Amino acid sequence: MLSNVVLNMEFDSEELKKSLKSELKDILSYWQNNTIDNQYSGFYGRIDSKNHVIPKSSKGLILNTRILWTFSVAYNFLKKNEYLQIADRAYNYIINNFYDKDNGGYFWEVDFEGKPLNTRKQIYGQAFIIYSFSEYYKTQRKEESLNRAKELFLLIEKYSYDKKNKGNIEALDIKWQPLEDMRLSNKDANEPKSMNTSLHLLESYTTLYSVWKDRVLYKKIKCLIDIFLEKIIDPYEYHFNLFFDMDWTIKSSLISYGHDIEGSWLLTEAAEVLKDEKLLKKVNKNALKLVDHTINYGMDNESSLYYEYDKNSKHSDDDKHWWPQAEAMVGFINAWQIIKEEKYILYLFKFWDFIKKFFINREYGEWNAIINKNNVIIENEDRVNSWKGPYHNTRALIELLKRL
């Protein structure tokens, strides 16, 4: 069966590319047609599962930066001016409403009118500013966006970098001072360092380095890769540990399958941009082990991923969220490009078939947020909110189209 997949890959990949490109355009169209807030500017903060706008919802930094990144990369890939117009709208809204003019950096949340609501400097959110501003810079070579990304990079490293133990702490207050509660969300552990923030700093710094070949930035990317290899990746089971204290003592027993397979290809991408062949070889070895661990323990019926597993309690969250399925496809093709093993291509095709059948919503548009173990949609999950944005699925589709 595997050989048949590979023998037919040239034909199948052409069909796959058509399908991926069609879905990419559908997702972008959904965000263009459903999310623009013409009354209060910017984009709606929440839209429910049946496309009803939740009035006066707050607007999160993550959603807005992910919209900016998505439409910037979509324009850079497809060169459609309509995508650039959405990117311009997102960029201007972020600058006008999230930017802290007094202290630098960007607020975590504003209200429906664009007034500051949560002024903390969550480093995860600052990372997405750098990620989106760097990609936006590529659209028009707009120096302002690149300069803002550079400025924020320096602020992050000035205030959140741990000179003693390396890595970056999770969050600071409006004036970049320590906080007691550093959690990214209510479900997260209140610990000073995390895999998640480290991973998204890595992806943002990698994108910034693609347009700004700064030596200090190079060293910071190298440092983050080393932290993943030495501190975050479990050396026995090859999954990410999620939360840590200041000296990188592990403070969590959770395994997040989506993050493991997402991180596998982001680590490869980061090592590639540094052009360090010895490091890339080491990273790719670990990337393959992360993918294989996910396949062996997190996969359902060779076609979808469960959400997470707690090693201590032995509890498995068998729901399936939209974003790990998207990230898995990129992880598979990245693994294929590293080692050319047929199984990864088979999984890629199976996951895309599963996504088309269970996640893409033809009635309301976009993707369903969560389905349960039996592949039944969990109702009343928002189609748009602070965390349900267009970033994971559009990125996966574009990555696949580029790599295929």
ABEGO torsion letter per residue (X at the ends): XAAAAAAAAAAAAAAAAAAAAAAAAAAAAAAAAAABBAAAEEBBABBBAAGBBBBGBBBBAAAAAAAAAAAAAAAAAAGBAAAAAAAAAAAAAAAAAABBAAAEEBBABBBAAGBBABABBBAAAAAAAAAAAAAAAAAAGBAAAAAAAAAAAAAAAAAABBAAAEEBBABBBAAGBBBABABABAABBBBABBAAAAAAAAAAAAAAAAABBBAAAAAAAAAAAAAAAAAABBAAAGBBBABBBAAGBBABABBBAAAAAAAAAAAAAAAAAAGBAAAAAAAAAAAAAAAAAAAAAABBGGABBBABBBAAAGBBBABBBAAAAAAAAAAAAAAAAAAGBAAAAAAAAAAAAAAAAAABBAAAEEBBABBBAAGBBBBGBBABBAABBAAAAAAAAAAAAAAX
